[in-house]
Amino acid sequence: MEGFGENIMVSALAGMMSPLLGKLSYLIEKEYAELKGVRKKLEQLRKELMAINLVLEKYASMENYDLQLKAWMIEMHELAYDMEDIIDLFTYRIDHEPASTTVGVKRIILKILRKVRKIHHRHKFAKQIHQLQVLVNEAYKQQKRYRLEEGISSKPHTEIDPRLPALYVEVEKLLGVEGPSKEIMEQLIGEKPTRQHRIVSAVGSGGSGKTTLVKQVYERIKGQFSCSAFLSVSQKPNINNLLRELLSRIWDGSGSSGATELYSDKQLIDKLRACLDNERYLVVIDDIWQRSAWETIHCALPKNNHASRIIITTRIKSVAQFCTSAEGFVYQMKPLNKSDSESLFLRRTFGAEENCPSQLEGVINKILYICDGLPLAIITLASLLADKPRREEEWERVLNYMGSMPKKDSELEVMDKILSLSYNDLPHHMKNCFLYLGTFPEDHDIGKDILVWKWIAEGFIVAKQGFTLEEIAESYFYELINRSLVQPVNMLHGVSEHGCRVHDIVLSFIISRSTEENIFTMLDDQELPSSKTRIRRLSIWNKQQYPTFISQESMKLSHVRAISICHVDGWTIPPDLDLPVLRVLDLEGCSALRNAHLDCIPSLFHLRYLGLSRTSIDSLPAQIGKLEYLQTLDVRSTLVRRLPESILHPKRLMRLVGDELILLDGFGNMESLQELGIVDGCNCSISFLITPRLTSHFCKASSVHISSCTAARFFGGY
């Protein structure tokens, strides 16, 4: 199992190098490096980082990392963070010398001082670039010197397929499959089966019981077909091997295996079509990941009028829909109900339902709540607890241990492995987006808008010509749902906003991986991080005891990029926090927050996301316009109505949401705005809407919400 976690780390890091390389290119193009030799060092640094990035992408497709390589990857991860921070701070300082309003001799003196400061910044930056170049060069040499490529296997090591047990479950041990089996069989054969070719897909997350279900359907109905085969695919299948395996199960000719050893894909497809063309066949294609794999396999399964049937399982909804097209049916896997979940757990743990000790009933309910009807999670935890002493404190300890994830020899490794397969299949640019879900607490409904705009603020979204960043981020959101990695939910009673929820098992997986590579620090009934730990992102939800530590010097926060302190009563912002690279500040539900506590916010010059919803503030600081990188301002469910004039200054502001906001003249000059709501048109200046630029926003913006009073005023009475 050693390779899975490390593979995840490399994959996320490979994706993270892209924005860093982009910023280095920006530095070179902007001609910041006026000092002798700095431009050359920047170009050399970029080349070395590109080489490291290629190596990381190579590692991302391999497994079996040793400890030496793992340590090198962690070093690269932290170094990339530090480099990006240094570049961000330098570019801000060099571009943001305050303009002089004086005249005469004083103006000349201030101009000289600004020039001296710029030279100072450039000298400091040149020194930092030199230090970084030394570190990167040494890291690259280390990778070559220790021949770290030898720390990985060029081909995947042989492992036990976690799907195998599902293929051989005894019928009497199955629970919750009778109803789904009947539904799928009705689609396949029914009372009046059609003679036409038909395909049925079962789609669901890893561990949802797809393989178990279709295996039972297959065993029940295969006798009605002249030939049948059950074929397990994989994440990266060898198509030639799969076709030969399928042929060996369909074709009973003697010596067929040896005879087809040298067949090409086309020869195998032709042979299969010849064998199946006049047969009523049943074929199961289990665990297919890619459309391309299906397109090739499907070529070998001819459409005939002998009532042939194909069953497919996949984790990806779009793949299921593609495979079935217009000639089939997609079955969405459902979780086990409470009764079946309990029966399955008790059978696997005690051998019989009636043998459950009464003192364990409470902890069993907690376990089943966490498993949320996911069969593999129930079976995995039941197997883990079966050999434990039947004491409540012992089982509670196992339950609490899940948050820190299992040892390598634990039964929970199976769940970890299945989730790792889904994670590894994500594109590089989506991996950090997925891990970022761990910054939200258990059982939390995560609003789509909040999530995608935080992704944008963090720099996770890769720009694509012809699309806004919001559109790209939303496509990532729906892709995670499509891949069954998160569960879709309707927010606000299903009226308007969409969101998602992360299964507790998946959340444990995310937290384990994110902790390992320092993606975020979640303070939630755990020990405080060491004072030596460089915290990159900090999340505190509903925990009153932890925020006070931020006010003390017990944590290093100078490297923190995001802080989420949500629904914590009694906490306010310390006025002397040093947060030079902070990008996201979310203080939702901090009821003790007052206007005066926001005075320090304008000093957070890199801030891109400011969330103040459900706080008690009623106005924003006049200097908020200094936040020129600000992209999202959320003041929903507050008393903020009238916005300060300086809100017109941040030219990158893309999302402004509140309740009955009163907009100012000149608001139409906010060229980047994509989402606006809710506007109190009755008290806004009439000119805010008729400004030509804002009018175009109403046509282009993804979301604009105006109160009914506004509609009456602008579209009725005027």
N, C-alpha and C positions, 0 to 999 in steps of 0.2 A: 504493500500500500504506500510505500515511501514516496513514490513518484507523484501521487495525485496532488498533495498540498503544495509541493514545490513547483509543479507545473503551473498551478494557479498563480503563484507569485510571479513567475516569469512572464506569464501571459499579460497580467495586469501592468507590469513594468514596461513590457514592450509597447503597450498602448500609450503609456505615460510619456515616453520619450518624444513622441510626435510634437506636442505643444512646446516642449523645451527646445527642440531643434528649430521650430518655427520662430521662437523668440530670439535665438541666436542669429538667424538669418535677418530678422528685423533690425537687430543692432547693427549688423554689417551694412545693410542697405541705408539706414538712417545716418550713417557716417558719424556716429557718436564717438568712435574711437579715433580722436584726433591726435592723441599722444603717439609718439613714435613706437612702432612695433605692436601696438595693441590690436590693430585690425588683423595683422598676420596671426597673432595668437588666437583671436576669435575664430578665424577661418580654420586654423589647425584644430582648435577645440571642437568645432563643429564636425570636422572630418572624423576625429577619434570617436565622438559620440555616435556618429552614423555607423561606424564600424561596430561599436558595442551594441547598438540597436539591432543590427543584422544578426549578431551572435545571439542576442536575447530572443529574437523571433525564431531562430533555429532551435533554441532550447525549448521554446513554447510547444513545439510539435513532438517533443521527446519525453521520456520518462526516466525514472530511476536516478535521481540526483543524490550525490553524496553530500556529507556535511560541509565539505570545503566549498563546493559549488553553491550550496545554500547560503553560506556566510557571504560569499561574493555577491550574490543576488541582493541580499539585504543591504550590503554596502552600496551597491548601485542605486537601489531604491532611495535611500536617504540622501545620497549625493545628488541625485536628480532633483529632489525637493529643494535642497540647499541652493543649487544653481539657479533654479527658477526664482527663488526668493531674492537672491542677490540681483538678478537681472531686473526684476520688478521694481525693487527699491531704487536701483540706479536710474532707470528710465524715468521714474517719477520725479526724483530729485533734480535731474538734469533738465527736465521740461517744465518744472514748476517753481522757478524763481519768481517771487512776487513782483508785479509791475510797479514801477516807481510813479508816484503822483507828485513828486517834488520838482522844483525848477532850480536853475542856476548851478552854483558850485556843489550844493548838496546832491543834486541829481547826478552830477559827474562822479562824485565820490561813491554814491550808491551803485552806479553802473560798474565802477572798478571793483567794488566789493563783490558784486554778483559774478563778475568774471573770475575773480579769485576763487570764489566758492565753487564755480563750475570746474575750474582747474583742479581744485582739491578733490571734488567728487570723481573726476576722471582718473586722478592719480590713485585714489583709494580703490576705484573699480579695476584699474590696471593691475594693482597688487592682488586683488581678489581673483581676477582672471588667471593670473600667473599661478596662484595657489591651486585653483581648480584644475588648471591644465596639468600641474604636477600630479594631483590626485587621480585624474582621469587617465593620464598616461601610465601611471603606476598600476591602476586597476586593469588597464588593457594588457600591460606587460604581464601582470599576475595571471590573467586568464591564459596567456600564451605560455608563461613559464611553468605553471603547474599543469598545463595541458588539461584544462578543466573539461574539454570535450570528452575526455576519457572518463569523467565522472558520471556520464550518462550513457545509456545504451542506445545504439543507433536504431535498434528495432525494439518494439515493446516486449517486455518480459511476459512470460506466460502466467496468467492469473486465473483463478476460478471465476467463471462467469456468474455474477450474482443472480442472473435470471434462471439458472439451471434448476434450483429447488422448486421454482414455480411450475416447471414442466412435469414434475413427478409427485405432486400433492395428491394424497388419497382422497377420493370423493367424499368420504365420511368426514374428513377434516375441513372441508370447504364451508364457508359461511358467506352469506350475502351475495352469492353468484346466481341463485336460482332465477330471480326476476330478470337481471340483465341477460342471462343465458337465453331465456325464453324470448326476450325482445330481439336479440340478435338472430336467433334461429328463425323467428318469424320473418325477418328481413331476408334471410338466406333461402329458406325452403317454403315456409308458410303452408297454408292449406291448399292454395292454388299456385304452386311455384311457376314462375315464368321460364320459358325455354331460353330466354336471352341471357347472355353473359351478365354477371352482377358482382359488384365489389362492395364490401362492407369494411369500414375502418373503425377501430377503437382508439380514441385519443385521450391521453391523460398524463399526469406527471409521473416521474420515476417513482416506483413503489406503490402506484395506485391499484395494481392488480390486473393490468391489461393482459399480460402473458397468461396468468392463471385462468382468467375468464375465457380467452379465445382457445386455450388448450382444452378446456372442458367442452366448449362448443364443438371443437374439432373432433374430439373423441366420440361425442354423441352422434354426429351426423356423417362421419367419414364412410360408414358402411353403405351409405346411399349413393356413393360415387364409385366409378370404375377404377380411378386411381387418385391418390392423395399424397400430400407432402407438407411437412411443417418445417419451415426454413427460418433460422435465426440470423438476422443480419447484424450489423454493428455500426459504430460511429463512422469508421473509415473502412468500408468493406472492400475485400478483394473480389471484384465482380466475376472474374474468371473462375475462381474457386467456388463462389456461390452457385454459378450456373452449372458447374460440374456436379456439385453436391445435389442440386435439384434434379439433374438428369439421372444421377445414380439412384435416386429414390423413385423416379417416375418410370424409368426404363429398366426392365428386368432382364435385359440381354446379358448373357454371360460375358464376363471380362470387360464390362462396360467402363469401369473405372480406369483401367490401364489404357483402353482404346482411346479415351478422350483426353489423356494427359497433356497432349500437345495441341489440342484444339484451340483455335482462336475464339474470341467472344462470338464472332459472327457464326462460326461453325457450330458452336454450342447452341446458340439461339435457333439456328435452322434445324438442328437435330431435335430440340425440345418442341418446336412448333410441329414438326412432322409426327412426333410421338403423341401430342395432345390434341391435334386438330379434330380427330373423330372420337374423342373421349369426353365423358362427363367427369371433369376433374375438380378437385378441391385442393387449393393451395393456400397455406398461411405464410405470410411474410411478416415476421415478428421483429419489432423494434427498428423501423426504418427511419432514417434521419434526413435524407436528402432527396430532393426531387430527381436529381440526375441518376441516382442509384435506382429509383423506381422506374424511370423511363427505360433504362436498359433491361431490367428484369421483366417489365411489362411486355417488352417486345417478344419475349419467349413464351408468353401466355396468350395464345390466340383467342380472339373472340369467335365463339362458335354458337350454334343453336342447340346445344346439348345440356343446357341448364348448368353450365360450369360456374363455380363460385371461387372468389378470392377474398381472403380476410387479411387485413393489414392492421398492425399496431404501431403507434408512433406517439412521441411526446409533443409533437409540433402540429398545431391545429391546421396551419396552412398546408402542410404536407399531406395531412389526412384529406383535406378538401381537394387538393390537386390530384391525389391518387384516385379518389372516388369519382370526381368530375360529375357528369350528368347521369351516370349509370349506376349509382350506388347510394350508400347511406352512411352517415358519420354518427357513431355512438360516442357521446361524451361520458367518460367514466365518472361515477358518483362515489362519494365517500360512504363507508359503511355506517349504518345507523347505530344508535347508542347500544341497542340490544345485541346486535351482531358483533360490534366492537368488543363489548364486554365478554361475550361468549368465546370469541377468538382468543382474547387475552388469557382468560382463565384456562382454556383448554391447553394452550401452549405453556402456561406457567405451572399449573397444578395437575394437568391431565384430565381434570373433570371440573365442571362448574361448581359443584356443591362442596368442593374441598377448600374454598377460599376462607382463610382465617378472618374473623370479624375485625381484628385490630388493623387489618390492611385495607379495609374497604375505602377509607378516606384517601389514602395515597394512590390506590388504584384509580379512583375517580379523577385525580389530578393527572395521572399518566394518560388516561384515555382522553382527557381534555386536550393535552398536548398533542397526542397522535391525531386527533381530529378526523377519525375515520379512515386514515391512511393505512391499508393493510400491512405494508412492509414495515412501517414504523411500529405498529402494534406487535407484530411478530418479532421484530428485532429487540424491542425492549422486553418483551415477555421472555425471550430466550436468554437475555442478559440476566434477568432477575430469577430465572428458574432455579439456579444453583446458589442463590444468595440465602443467607439465614432469613427466616420469616419473621423479622422484627421490623417494626415501623420505622425506627431511626435508620436502619440499614437501607431500606428502600428509599427513604427521603434523601439519603446521601447520594444514591445513584441518580435520583431525579434532579438534584441540585447540580450534580456533576455534568449533566448534559450541556449546561451552558459553556463549560470549558472544553467540550468535545472529548472524544475517547482516546484511550491508548491504542497503539497500533494493533494489539492483539485482542481488542474488544470486539464483541459482536456488533457494536454500533459502526464498526468499520464498513459493513455492508451498505448502510444508509449513506455514509460518507462517500463511498465509492460511486454509488448511483448518482448522487448529486454532482460529484466531480465530473462525471461524463457530460452532464448537461451544461455545467459551467465551462468546461474546456471547449465545447462546441460553439460558444459565443464568439463573435468577432472581437478582436482586440479592443476596439474603441467602446465596446459595451460592457466590458468586464468591470471597470471601476464604477459604472452606473449601477450595475447589479450589486456590488459590494456596498455601495452607498446606502442601500436600503437598510443596512444594519444600524444606521444612525437613528432609526425610529424604534420605539419600544415594542414589546410583544403585544399582539392582538390589537394593533393600532391600524385604523383605516387611514391610509396615506393618500391624500388628495393628489390627483395627477398634476394639477397646476403647480402646487407647492414643490413637488418632486422635480418636475422638468425644469423649473426655473432655478432650483438649487443646482441641478446638473450644469445648467448653462453658466451660472455664477462660478462654479468650481472649475470651469474650463474643460469639462468632459466631452462636450459636444463638438464634433468635427464639422467645420463649415462645408457646405455643399452648394455649388452654384445652382441658382434657381429656387432655393428653399430658404426659409427663415430658420434661425436656430431653434425656435419653438417648434416648428414643423418637424425638424430632424429629431429633436428630443422626444416629441410625442411618438414618432415612429419607433424609437427605442423602447418607450413605455409599452406600446402595444406588442412589440416583438417579444418582450419578456412575458407578457400574458400569453401570446401565441405559443411560446415554448413551455408553457405550464410551470414556469419558475415562480410566478406570483399569481394570486387569485384575484380576479376582477371584482370590484364592489361598486355599488352606486352610493354616492355621498348625498347628503341632504335629502334623504328619503327617495332617492332615485329621480329627483326632479331635474337636475341639470348637471352637476359635477360628477365626473367619473373618478375612480380611484382604484387602489389595490390593497391587498393584505398579504403579508408574508407568513407562510406556514411556520409554526414554531420550530419544526425540525430543520427547515430551510434557514431560518434565522440563526439557529445554533451553528449551522455550517458556515454562514456568512461571517458571524462574529469570530469564529475560530480562525478563518483565513485572514480576515481583516486585522485581527490582533497580531498575527504573525508578521504581516508586512506593514504594520503601523498605518493602516488607512484611517482609522479613527479610534478614539478612546471613549467607551461608553461607561459612565459611572452608574452602576445599577446593582446595588448589594454586593459590591466586590471591593477589594482592597484598592486604596489610592495608588496611582502609578508612582514609580520611583521619581525622586527629584531630578534624576539624571535622564529621564525619558523625555525625548522631544515629542511633545504632543502636536499632532498635525490637525486633528479635528476632535472636538470635545462635545459630547452629548449628555445632557442630564434631563431626565423626564420624571416629573412627579416625585422627586426625591428631595426632601427639604434639607437634609443634612449636608449635601455635598457642595452646593454653590458657595458656601462660606469659605471653602478652601481656595477658591479662585481669588478672593480678596487677600488671602495670605500669600506668602512667598513659598508655598509648598509645591507649586507646579511651575514648570517652565512653559510660559505661554507666548514667548516672543516668536515662535515658529508656527503658531496655531493659525489655520486657514479658515476654520469654521467653528462657531460656537452655537449650540442649540440648548438653551435652558428654558424648557417649556413646562407650563403648569406648575410652577414652583412659587408658592406663596411666600411673601415676606422678603424676597430677594430683590436687590436693586443693583445697578451697574456701578462698580467701584470707579471713582473718578480718575484714578492714576494707573489704569491698566495700560501696559505697553503691548500693543497688538499691531505691529507695523505691516503685517502681510495678511490681515484678516479680510476674507472675502464674503463670508456668510455670517450674519448675526440674526438669529431667530429667537425671540423672547416671547413667543405666543403664550398667553395665559398667565404671565407674571403679574399678578394683580397689584402688587405693591409698587409697580413702576409709575413714576410721576414725571411731569414735564422736565423738572430740573435735572433728573437723572440722565437726560438725553444730551446734556451739554457737551459731553465728551465725544459723542458720535461723529461730529464733523472732523475730528482728528483722525478718524479711521479712513485714511485717504484711498485705500485699495478696496473699500467695501463695495460689493456688487449686489448683495441681497440683504435687505433690512425688513425683518418681519416683526411687527409690533401688534399684531391682532390680539384681541381679547385682553388688552391691558387697559389701565385707567387714564391714559394720557388724553389730553384734549387739544394739544397743539404741538407742532413740530418746531425745532430750533430754527431760527432765522438763517443760520449758517449751513443748513443742510445742503445748500447748493454747492458747497465745496466738494461734495462727494461726486466728482465728475465721472467716475466709473460706475456709478449706481445704475443697475439694470431693473431691479424689482423693489418697489416700496409697497408694503402691505399694511394698511391701517384699518382693516375690516374689524367690525365689532369694537370700535373705540369711539371716543367723542370727537375725534378729529373731523372737522368739516371744512374750515377755511384753510387753504394751503398758503404757505409763505411765498412771497414773490420769487425767492431764490430757487424754488422748485423748478423754475423754467431753465435753470442753468445746466443741469446734467444732461448733456446731449445724447448720452447712451441709454437713458431711461426708456425701457421697453414695456414695463408693466406697472401700472399704478391702479391699485384697487383699494376701495374704502366704502363708506356708507354715506350717500348723499353729499358727495364732495362738491365744493364750490370752486369753480375754476376761474382763472384770471385771464385778463387780456394778454395776448401774446402766447397763449397756451398752444396755439397751432404751430408754433415754431419748433415744437418737440418732434423732430423728424424721425426718431427711432421708435416712437410709441407703437406697440402692437396690441396691447390690451388695456382697456380703460373701464373702470366701473367702481361704484355706481355714482352717477353725476346728478346733482341737484340743479336741474336746468332752470327752475323758477328763480333761483338766486344767483345764477351765473351771469356774467356779462354776456350779452347777446353776441358780441364779436368773437367769443371764444369758439363758437361753432362755425361761423361763416368765414373764418380765416381759410384761405385756399388750401394751405398745407394740411390743416386739420380735417377739412372736408375730404381730402384724399385719404386720410387715415381712416375715416369712417367707411371708406370703400375697401381699404386694404387690411385694416386691423383684423386680427383673428377673433377678437371679442370686444364689443363696446356695449356697456350697459347704461341706460339712461332711465331715470325715474319717470313714472307716468306723467308727472307734472311737466317734465321736460318735453315729452312727446306732444303734449297738448299745446305747449307754448310755441315750440319750433315748427311743428307740422300742422298745427290747427289755427292758432290765433295770429300767426305772423305770415 
